[in-house]
Amino acid sequence: MAKKGNRVQVILECTEHKTSGKPGTSRYVTTKNKRNTPDRIELKKFNPILKKMTVHKEIK
């Protein structure tokens, strides 16, 4: 049976990683409530490749 509600899975991708020139990507999978946050979210998460906290934006 499928879950009901407004909660959807989203993928967060690092914004600083593309400009660094290092191989790989930093992505996180999380959930958000569509009713409370209809726009795309931005969170500060740890990037293990760059070894620092960076801004991660929601991608489609």
mmJSON file of the N, C-alpha and C atoms, coordinates in Angstrom:
{"data_MODEL":{"atom_site":{
"group_PDB":["ATOM","ATOM","ATOM","ATOM","ATOM","ATOM","ATOM","ATOM","ATOM","ATOM","ATOM","ATOM","ATOM","ATOM","ATOM","ATOM","ATOM","ATOM","ATOM","ATOM","ATOM","ATOM","ATOM","ATOM","ATOM","ATOM","ATOM","ATOM","ATOM","ATOM","ATOM","ATOM","ATOM","ATOM","ATOM","ATOM","ATOM","ATOM","ATOM","ATOM","ATOM","ATOM","ATOM","ATOM","ATOM","ATOM","ATOM","ATOM","ATOM","ATOM","ATOM","ATOM","ATOM","ATOM","ATOM","ATOM","ATOM","ATOM","ATOM","ATOM","ATOM","ATOM","ATOM","ATOM","ATOM","ATOM","ATOM","ATOM","ATOM","ATOM","ATOM","ATOM","ATOM","ATOM","ATOM","ATOM","ATOM","ATOM","ATOM","ATOM","ATOM","ATOM","ATOM","ATOM","ATOM","ATOM","ATOM","ATOM","ATOM","ATOM","ATOM","ATOM","ATOM","ATOM","ATOM","ATOM","ATOM","ATOM","ATOM","ATOM","ATOM","ATOM","ATOM","ATOM","ATOM","ATOM","ATOM","ATOM","ATOM","ATOM","ATOM","ATOM","ATOM","ATOM","ATOM","ATOM","ATOM","ATOM","ATOM","ATOM","ATOM","ATOM","ATOM","ATOM","ATOM","ATOM","ATOM","ATOM","ATOM","ATOM","ATOM","ATOM","ATOM","ATOM","ATOM","ATOM","ATOM","ATOM","ATOM","ATOM","ATOM","ATOM","ATOM","ATOM","ATOM","ATOM","ATOM","ATOM","ATOM","ATOM","ATOM","ATOM","ATOM","ATOM","ATOM","ATOM","ATOM","ATOM","ATOM","ATOM","ATOM","ATOM","ATOM","ATOM","ATOM","ATOM","ATOM","ATOM","ATOM","ATOM","ATOM","ATOM","ATOM","ATOM","ATOM","ATOM","ATOM","ATOM","ATOM","ATOM"],
"id":[1,2,3,4,5,6,7,8,9,10,11,12,13,14,15,16,17,18,19,20,21,22,23,24,25,26,27,28,29,30,31,32,33,34,35,36,37,38,39,40,41,42,43,44,45,46,47,48,49,50,51,52,53,54,55,56,57,58,59,60,61,62,63,64,65,66,67,68,69,70,71,72,73,74,75,76,77,78,79,80,81,82,83,84,85,86,87,88,89,90,91,92,93,94,95,96,97,98,99,100,101,102,103,104,105,106,107,108,109,110,111,112,113,114,115,116,117,118,119,120,121,122,123,124,125,126,127,128,129,130,131,132,133,134,135,136,137,138,139,140,141,142,143,144,145,146,147,148,149,150,151,152,153,154,155,156,157,158,159,160,161,162,163,164,165,166,167,168,169,170,171,172,173,174,175,176,177,178,179,180],
"type_symbol":["N","C","C","N","C","C","N","C","C","N","C","C","N","C","C","N","C","C","N","C","C","N","C","C","N","C","C","N","C","C","N","C","C","N","C","C","N","C","C","N","C","C","N","C","C","N","C","C","N","C","C","N","C","C","N","C","C","N","C","C","N","C","C","N","C","C","N","C","C","N","C","C","N","C","C","N","C","C","N","C","C","N","C","C","N","C","C","N","C","C","N","C","C","N","C","C","N","C","C","N","C","C","N","C","C","N","C","C","N","C","C","N","C","C","N","C","C","N","C","C","N","C","C","N","C","C","N","C","C","N","C","C","N","C","C","N","C","C","N","C","C","N","C","C","N","C","C","N","C","C","N","C","C","N","C","C","N","C","C","N","C","C","N","C","C","N","C","C","N","C","C","N","C","C","N","C","C","N","C","C"],
"label_atom_id":["N","CA","C","N","CA","C","N","CA","C","N","CA","C","N","CA","C","N","CA","C","N","CA","C","N","CA","C","N","CA","C","N","CA","C","N","CA","C","N","CA","C","N","CA","C","N","CA","C","N","CA","C","N","CA","C","N","CA","C","N","CA","C","N","CA","C","N","CA","C","N","CA","C","N","CA","C","N","CA","C","N","CA","C","N","CA","C","N","CA","C","N","CA","C","N","CA","C","N","CA","C","N","CA","C","N","CA","C","N","CA","C","N","CA","C","N","CA","C","N","CA","C","N","CA","C","N","CA","C","N","CA","C","N","CA","C","N","CA","C","N","CA","C","N","CA","C","N","CA","C","N","CA","C","N","CA","C","N","CA","C","N","CA","C","N","CA","C","N","CA","C","N","CA","C","N","CA","C","N","CA","C","N","CA","C","N","CA","C","N","CA","C","N","CA","C","N","CA","C","N","CA","C","N","CA","C","N","CA","C"],
"label_alt_id":[null,null,null,null,null,null,null,null,null,null,null,null,null,null,null,null,null,null,null,null,null,null,null,null,null,null,null,null,null,null,null,null,null,null,null,null,null,null,null,null,null,null,null,null,null,null,null,null,null,null,null,null,null,null,null,null,null,null,null,null,null,null,null,null,null,null,null,null,null,null,null,null,null,null,null,null,null,null,null,null,null,null,null,null,null,null,null,null,null,null,null,null,null,null,null,null,null,null,null,null,null,null,null,null,null,null,null,null,null,null,null,null,null,null,null,null,null,null,null,null,null,null,null,null,null,null,null,null,null,null,null,null,null,null,null,null,null,null,null,null,null,null,null,null,null,null,null,null,null,null,null,null,null,null,null,null,null,null,null,null,null,null,null,null,null,null,null,null,null,null,null,null,null,null,null,null,null,null,null,null],
"label_comp_id":["MET","MET","MET","ALA","ALA","ALA","LYS","LYS","LYS","LYS","LYS","LYS","GLY","GLY","GLY","ASN","ASN","ASN","ARG","ARG","ARG","VAL","VAL","VAL","GLN","GLN","GLN","VAL","VAL","VAL","ILE","ILE","ILE","LEU","LEU","LEU","GLU","GLU","GLU","CYS","CYS","CYS","THR","THR","THR","GLU","GLU","GLU","HIS","HIS","HIS","LYS","LYS","LYS","THR","THR","THR","SER","SER","SER","GLY","GLY","GLY","LYS","LYS","LYS","PRO","PRO","PRO","GLY","GLY","GLY","THR","THR","THR","SER","SER","SER","ARG","ARG","ARG","TYR","TYR","TYR","VAL","VAL","VAL","THR","THR","THR","THR","THR","THR","LYS","LYS","LYS","ASN","ASN","ASN","LYS","LYS","LYS","ARG","ARG","ARG","ASN","ASN","ASN","THR","THR","THR","PRO","PRO","PRO","ASP","ASP","ASP","ARG","ARG","ARG","ILE","ILE","ILE","GLU","GLU","GLU","LEU","LEU","LEU","LYS","LYS","LYS","LYS","LYS","LYS","PHE","PHE","PHE","ASN","ASN","ASN","PRO","PRO","PRO","ILE","ILE","ILE","LEU","LEU","LEU","LYS","LYS","LYS","LYS","LYS","LYS","MET","MET","MET","THR","THR","THR","VAL","VAL","VAL","HIS","HIS","HIS","LYS","LYS","LYS","GLU","GLU","GLU","ILE","ILE","ILE","LYS","LYS","LYS"],
"label_asym_id":["A","A","A","A","A","A","A","A","A","A","A","A","A","A","A","A","A","A","A","A","A","A","A","A","A","A","A","A","A","A","A","A","A","A","A","A","A","A","A","A","A","A","A","A","A","A","A","A","A","A","A","A","A","A","A","A","A","A","A","A","A","A","A","A","A","A","A","A","A","A","A","A","A","A","A","A","A","A","A","A","A","A","A","A","A","A","A","A","A","A","A","A","A","A","A","A","A","A","A","A","A","A","A","A","A","A","A","A","A","A","A","A","A","A","A","A","A","A","A","A","A","A","A","A","A","A","A","A","A","A","A","A","A","A","A","A","A","A","A","A","A","A","A","A","A","A","A","A","A","A","A","A","A","A","A","A","A","A","A","A","A","A","A","A","A","A","A","A","A","A","A","A","A","A","A","A","A","A","A","A"],
"label_entity_id":["1","1","1","1","1","1","1","1","1","1","1","1","1","1","1","1","1","1","1","1","1","1","1","1","1","1","1","1","1","1","1","1","1","1","1","1","1","1","1","1","1","1","1","1","1","1","1","1","1","1","1","1","1","1","1","1","1","1","1","1","1","1","1","1","1","1","1","1","1","1","1","1","1","1","1","1","1","1","1","1","1","1","1","1","1","1","1","1","1","1","1","1","1","1","1","1","1","1","1","1","1","1","1","1","1","1","1","1","1","1","1","1","1","1","1","1","1","1","1","1","1","1","1","1","1","1","1","1","1","1","1","1","1","1","1","1","1","1","1","1","1","1","1","1","1","1","1","1","1","1","1","1","1","1","1","1","1","1","1","1","1","1","1","1","1","1","1","1","1","1","1","1","1","1","1","1","1","1","1","1"],
"label_seq_id":[1,1,1,2,2,2,3,3,3,4,4,4,5,5,5,6,6,6,7,7,7,8,8,8,9,9,9,10,10,10,11,11,11,12,12,12,13,13,13,14,14,14,15,15,15,16,16,16,17,17,17,18,18,18,19,19,19,20,20,20,21,21,21,22,22,22,23,23,23,24,24,24,25,25,25,26,26,26,27,27,27,28,28,28,29,29,29,30,30,30,31,31,31,32,32,32,33,33,33,34,34,34,35,35,35,36,36,36,37,37,37,38,38,38,39,39,39,40,40,40,41,41,41,42,42,42,43,43,43,44,44,44,45,45,45,46,46,46,47,47,47,48,48,48,49,49,49,50,50,50,51,51,51,52,52,52,53,53,53,54,54,54,55,55,55,56,56,56,57,57,57,58,58,58,59,59,59,60,60,60],
"pdbx_PDB_ins_code":[null,null,null,null,null,null,null,null,null,null,null,null,null,null,null,null,null,null,null,null,null,null,null,null,null,null,null,null,null,null,null,null,null,null,null,null,null,null,null,null,null,null,null,null,null,null,null,null,null,null,null,null,null,null,null,null,null,null,null,null,null,null,null,null,null,null,null,null,null,null,null,null,null,null,null,null,null,null,null,null,null,null,null,null,null,null,null,null,null,null,null,null,null,null,null,null,null,null,null,null,null,null,null,null,null,null,null,null,null,null,null,null,null,null,null,null,null,null,null,null,null,null,null,null,null,null,null,null,null,null,null,null,null,null,null,null,null,null,null,null,null,null,null,null,null,null,null,null,null,null,null,null,null,null,null,null,null,null,null,null,null,null,null,null,null,null,null,null,null,null,null,null,null,null,null,null,null,null,null,null],
"Cartn_x":[0.829,0.0,0.882,0.531,1.327,1.022,2.029,1.844,1.016,0.185,-0.62,-0.001,-0.32,0.13,0.922,1.469,2.182,3.692,4.188,5.627,6.211,7.226,7.853,9.364,9.988,11.442,12.068,13.154,13.88,15.368,16.095,17.539,18.196,19.177,19.94,21.321,21.765,23.074,23.91,25.205,26.123,26.259,26.266,26.386,27.84,28.711,30.12,30.987,30.491,31.32,31.636,30.696,30.901,32.068,32.201,33.252,34.611,34.653,35.921,36.823,36.242,37.04,37.372,36.944,37.207,36.168,36.541,35.579,34.558,33.391,32.34,31.325,30.278,29.26,28.872,28.358,27.844,26.336,25.625,24.162,23.6,22.49,21.756,20.311,19.674,18.255,17.542,16.493,15.721,14.259,13.415,11.999,11.608,10.567,10.038,8.53,7.882,6.437,6.086,5.413,5.06,4.157,3.296,2.372,3.106,4.074,4.808,5.884,6.543,7.628,7.405,6.554,6.292,7.461,8.332,9.477,10.663,11.727,12.907,13.658,14.216,14.888,16.397,17.061,18.517,18.922,19.859,20.343,21.869,22.474,23.916,24.181,24.929,25.26,26.77,27.302,28.725,29.041,30.032,30.51,31.787,31.748,32.925,34.098,33.842,34.929,35.694,34.96,35.591,35.961,35.438,35.699,35.307,34.118,33.599,32.087,31.454,30.015,29.758,28.817,28.469,26.955,26.483,25.049,24.658,23.6,23.04,21.645,21.365,20.055,19.293,17.979,17.105,17.157,17.267,17.256,16.053,15.66,14.521,15.033],
"Cartn_y":[-1.177,0.0,1.253,2.218,3.447,4.379,5.202,6.191,7.345,7.906,9.059,10.301,11.444,12.685,13.559,14.615,15.624,15.456,14.418,14.24,13.553,14.176,13.624,13.529,12.599,12.457,13.462,14.114,15.058,14.735,15.161,14.968,16.333,16.424,17.655,17.465,18.429,18.338,19.557,19.362,20.433,21.453,22.743,23.799,24.183,24.005,24.411,23.349,22.121,21.015,21.138,21.667,21.78,22.702,23.793,24.773,24.368,23.344,22.956,22.18,21.491,20.718,19.32,18.934,17.592,16.617,15.347,14.372,13.958,13.499,13.017,14.1,13.727,14.667,14.352,15.351,15.169,15.31,14.211,14.227,13.591,14.14,13.603,13.387,12.342,12.093,12.361,13.169,13.506,13.649,13.947,14.152,15.554,16.086,17.388,17.364,18.277,18.403,19.423,18.976,19.849,21.004,20.782,21.822,22.961,22.626,23.65,24.332,23.591,24.142,23.784,24.542,24.226,24.559,25.511,25.876,24.959,25.092,24.247,24.65,23.649,23.927,23.988,24.72,24.82,24.524,23.593,23.245,23.201,23.531,23.371,21.948,21.2,19.817,19.635,18.549,18.261,17.606,18.137,17.549,16.769,15.421,14.634,14.761,15.141,15.271,16.568,17.667,18.953,19.082,18.199,18.158,19.457,19.985,21.171,21.25,22.13,22.353,23.247,22.823,23.588,23.65,24.558,24.679,23.616,22.864,21.849,22.29,22.295,22.711,21.494,21.607,20.555,20.512,19.297,19.114,18.274,18.332,17.531,16.191],
"Cartn_z":[0.0,0.0,0.0,-0.789,-0.897,0.26,0.592,1.65,1.127,2.005,1.643,2.26,1.696,2.312,1.363,1.938,1.17,1.209,1.887,2.037,0.805,0.187,-1.019,-0.827,-1.544,-1.503,-2.455,-2.013,-2.855,-2.798,-3.84,-3.913,-3.765,-2.863,-2.663,-3.26,-4.076,-4.722,-4.367,-4.175,-3.796,-4.926,-4.559,-5.562,-5.814,-4.836,-4.967,-5.626,-5.695,-6.198,-7.691,-8.476,-9.926,-10.256,-9.502,-9.786,-9.219,-8.335,-7.708,-8.656,-9.65,-10.594,-10.124,-8.925,-8.418,-8.966,-9.176,-9.708,-8.66,-9.128,-8.24,-7.916,-7.172,-6.736,-5.301,-4.612,-3.257,-3.313,-3.056,-3.091,-1.832,-1.373,-0.239,-0.651,-0.12,-0.341,0.976,0.927,2.118,1.738,2.706,2.438,2.865,2.222,2.606,2.479,3.176,3.129,2.055,0.992,-0.14,0.285,1.26,1.694,2.41,3.26,4.016,3.179,2.283,1.473,0.011,-0.702,-2.11,-3.036,-2.626,-3.462,-3.146,-3.911,-3.729,-2.464,-1.77,-0.506,-0.693,0.206,0.276,1.712,1.872,3.2,3.192,4.33,4.461,4.921,4.111,4.425,4.254,4.82,4.721,3.382,2.672,1.421,1.745,1.689,2.066,1.1,-0.142,-1.116,-0.888,-0.655,-0.356,1.121,1.95,3.396,4.096,3.737,4.42,4.23,4.99,4.882,3.679,2.808,1.621,1.463,0.628,0.359,-0.665,-0.333,-1.226,-1.621,-2.943,-3.454,-3.971,-3.921,-4.422,-5.952,-6.502,-7.954,-8.321,-9.597,-10.067,-10.551],
"occupancy":[1.0,1.0,1.0,1.0,1.0,1.0,1.0,1.0,1.0,1.0,1.0,1.0,1.0,1.0,1.0,1.0,1.0,1.0,1.0,1.0,1.0,1.0,1.0,1.0,1.0,1.0,1.0,1.0,1.0,1.0,1.0,1.0,1.0,1.0,1.0,1.0,1.0,1.0,1.0,1.0,1.0,1.0,1.0,1.0,1.0,1.0,1.0,1.0,1.0,1.0,1.0,1.0,1.0,1.0,1.0,1.0,1.0,1.0,1.0,1.0,1.0,1.0,1.0,1.0,1.0,1.0,1.0,1.0,1.0,1.0,1.0,1.0,1.0,1.0,1.0,1.0,1.0,1.0,1.0,1.0,1.0,1.0,1.0,1.0,1.0,1.0,1.0,1.0,1.0,1.0,1.0,1.0,1.0,1.0,1.0,1.0,1.0,1.0,1.0,1.0,1.0,1.0,1.0,1.0,1.0,1.0,1.0,1.0,1.0,1.0,1.0,1.0,1.0,1.0,1.0,1.0,1.0,1.0,1.0,1.0,1.0,1.0,1.0,1.0,1.0,1.0,1.0,1.0,1.0,1.0,1.0,1.0,1.0,1.0,1.0,1.0,1.0,1.0,1.0,1.0,1.0,1.0,1.0,1.0,1.0,1.0,1.0,1.0,1.0,1.0,1.0,1.0,1.0,1.0,1.0,1.0,1.0,1.0,1.0,1.0,1.0,1.0,1.0,1.0,1.0,1.0,1.0,1.0,1.0,1.0,1.0,1.0,1.0,1.0,1.0,1.0,1.0,1.0,1.0,1.0],
"B_iso_or_equiv":[0.0,0.0,0.0,0.0,0.0,0.0,0.0,0.0,0.0,0.0,0.0,0.0,0.0,0.0,0.0,0.0,0.0,0.0,0.0,0.0,0.0,0.0,0.0,0.0,0.0,0.0,0.0,0.0,0.0,0.0,0.0,0.0,0.0,0.0,0.0,0.0,0.0,0.0,0.0,0.0,0.0,0.0,0.0,0.0,0.0,0.0,0.0,0.0,0.0,0.0,0.0,0.0,0.0,0.0,0.0,0.0,0.0,0.0,0.0,0.0,0.0,0.0,0.0,0.0,0.0,0.0,0.0,0.0,0.0,0.0,0.0,0.0,0.0,0.0,0.0,0.0,0.0,0.0,0.0,0.0,0.0,0.0,0.0,0.0,0.0,0.0,0.0,0.0,0.0,0.0,0.0,0.0,0.0,0.0,0.0,0.0,0.0,0.0,0.0,0.0,0.0,0.0,0.0,0.0,0.0,0.0,0.0,0.0,0.0,0.0,0.0,0.0,0.0,0.0,0.0,0.0,0.0,0.0,0.0,0.0,0.0,0.0,0.0,0.0,0.0,0.0,0.0,0.0,0.0,0.0,0.0,0.0,0.0,0.0,0.0,0.0,0.0,0.0,0.0,0.0,0.0,0.0,0.0,0.0,0.0,0.0,0.0,0.0,0.0,0.0,0.0,0.0,0.0,0.0,0.0,0.0,0.0,0.0,0.0,0.0,0.0,0.0,0.0,0.0,0.0,0.0,0.0,0.0,0.0,0.0,0.0,0.0,0.0,0.0,0.0,0.0,0.0,0.0,0.0,0.0],
"pdbx_formal_charge":[null,null,null,null,null,null,null,null,null,null,null,null,null,null,null,null,null,null,null,null,null,null,null,null,null,null,null,null,null,null,null,null,null,null,null,null,null,null,null,null,null,null,null,null,null,null,null,null,null,null,null,null,null,null,null,null,null,null,null,null,null,null,null,null,null,null,null,null,null,null,null,null,null,null,null,null,null,null,null,null,null,null,null,null,null,null,null,null,null,null,null,null,null,null,null,null,null,null,null,null,null,null,null,null,null,null,null,null,null,null,null,null,null,null,null,null,null,null,null,null,null,null,null,null,null,null,null,null,null,null,null,null,null,null,null,null,null,null,null,null,null,null,null,null,null,null,null,null,null,null,null,null,null,null,null,null,null,null,null,null,null,null,null,null,null,null,null,null,null,null,null,null,null,null,null,null,null,null,null,null],
"auth_seq_id":[1,1,1,2,2,2,3,3,3,4,4,4,5,5,5,6,6,6,7,7,7,8,8,8,9,9,9,10,10,10,11,11,11,12,12,12,13,13,13,14,14,14,15,15,15,16,16,16,17,17,17,18,18,18,19,19,19,20,20,20,21,21,21,22,22,22,23,23,23,24,24,24,25,25,25,26,26,26,27,27,27,28,28,28,29,29,29,30,30,30,31,31,31,32,32,32,33,33,33,34,34,34,35,35,35,36,36,36,37,37,37,38,38,38,39,39,39,40,40,40,41,41,41,42,42,42,43,43,43,44,44,44,45,45,45,46,46,46,47,47,47,48,48,48,49,49,49,50,50,50,51,51,51,52,52,52,53,53,53,54,54,54,55,55,55,56,56,56,57,57,57,58,58,58,59,59,59,60,60,60],
"auth_comp_id":["MET","MET","MET","ALA","ALA","ALA","LYS","LYS","LYS","LYS","LYS","LYS","GLY","GLY","GLY","ASN","ASN","ASN","ARG","ARG","ARG","VAL","VAL","VAL","GLN","GLN","GLN","VAL","VAL","VAL","ILE","ILE","ILE","LEU","LEU","LEU","GLU","GLU","GLU","CYS","CYS","CYS","THR","THR","THR","GLU","GLU","GLU","HIS","HIS","HIS","LYS","LYS","LYS","THR","THR","THR","SER","SER","SER","GLY","GLY","GLY","LYS","LYS","LYS","PRO","PRO","PRO","GLY","GLY","GLY","THR","THR","THR","SER","SER","SER","ARG","ARG","ARG","TYR","TYR","TYR","VAL","VAL","VAL","THR","THR","THR","THR","THR","THR","LYS","LYS","LYS","ASN","ASN","ASN","LYS","LYS","LYS","ARG","ARG","ARG","ASN","ASN","ASN","THR","THR","THR","PRO","PRO","PRO","ASP","ASP","ASP","ARG","ARG","ARG","ILE","ILE","ILE","GLU","GLU","GLU","LEU","LEU","LEU","LYS","LYS","LYS","LYS","LYS","LYS","PHE","PHE","PHE","ASN","ASN","ASN","PRO","PRO","PRO","ILE","ILE","ILE","LEU","LEU","LEU","LYS","LYS","LYS","LYS","LYS","LYS","MET","MET","MET","THR","THR","THR","VAL","VAL","VAL","HIS","HIS","HIS","LYS","LYS","LYS","GLU","GLU","GLU","ILE","ILE","ILE","LYS","LYS","LYS"],
"auth_asym_id":["A","A","A","A","A","A","A","A","A","A","A","A","A","A","A","A","A","A","A","A","A","A","A","A","A","A","A","A","A","A","A","A","A","A","A","A","A","A","A","A","A","A","A","A","A","A","A","A","A","A","A","A","A","A","A","A","A","A","A","A","A","A","A","A","A","A","A","A","A","A","A","A","A","A","A","A","A","A","A","A","A","A","A","A","A","A","A","A","A","A","A","A","A","A","A","A","A","A","A","A","A","A","A","A","A","A","A","A","A","A","A","A","A","A","A","A","A","A","A","A","A","A","A","A","A","A","A","A","A","A","A","A","A","A","A","A","A","A","A","A","A","A","A","A","A","A","A","A","A","A","A","A","A","A","A","A","A","A","A","A","A","A","A","A","A","A","A","A","A","A","A","A","A","A","A","A","A","A","A","A"],
"auth_atom_id":["N","CA","C","N","CA","C","N","CA","C","N","CA","C","N","CA","C","N","CA","C","N","CA","C","N","CA","C","N","CA","C","N","CA","C","N","CA","C","N","CA","C","N","CA","C","N","CA","C","N","CA","C","N","CA","C","N","CA","C","N","CA","C","N","CA","C","N","CA","C","N","CA","C","N","CA","C","N","CA","C","N","CA","C","N","CA","C","N","CA","C","N","CA","C","N","CA","C","N","CA","C","N","CA","C","N","CA","C","N","CA","C","N","CA","C","N","CA","C","N","CA","C","N","CA","C","N","CA","C","N","CA","C","N","CA","C","N","CA","C","N","CA","C","N","CA","C","N","CA","C","N","CA","C","N","CA","C","N","CA","C","N","CA","C","N","CA","C","N","CA","C","N","CA","C","N","CA","C","N","CA","C","N","CA","C","N","CA","C","N","CA","C","N","CA","C","N","CA","C","N","CA","C","N","CA","C","N","CA","C"],
"pdbx_PDB_model_num":[1,1,1,1,1,1,1,1,1,1,1,1,1,1,1,1,1,1,1,1,1,1,1,1,1,1,1,1,1,1,1,1,1,1,1,1,1,1,1,1,1,1,1,1,1,1,1,1,1,1,1,1,1,1,1,1,1,1,1,1,1,1,1,1,1,1,1,1,1,1,1,1,1,1,1,1,1,1,1,1,1,1,1,1,1,1,1,1,1,1,1,1,1,1,1,1,1,1,1,1,1,1,1,1,1,1,1,1,1,1,1,1,1,1,1,1,1,1,1,1,1,1,1,1,1,1,1,1,1,1,1,1,1,1,1,1,1,1,1,1,1,1,1,1,1,1,1,1,1,1,1,1,1,1,1,1,1,1,1,1,1,1,1,1,1,1,1,1,1,1,1,1,1,1,1,1,1,1,1,1]
}}}
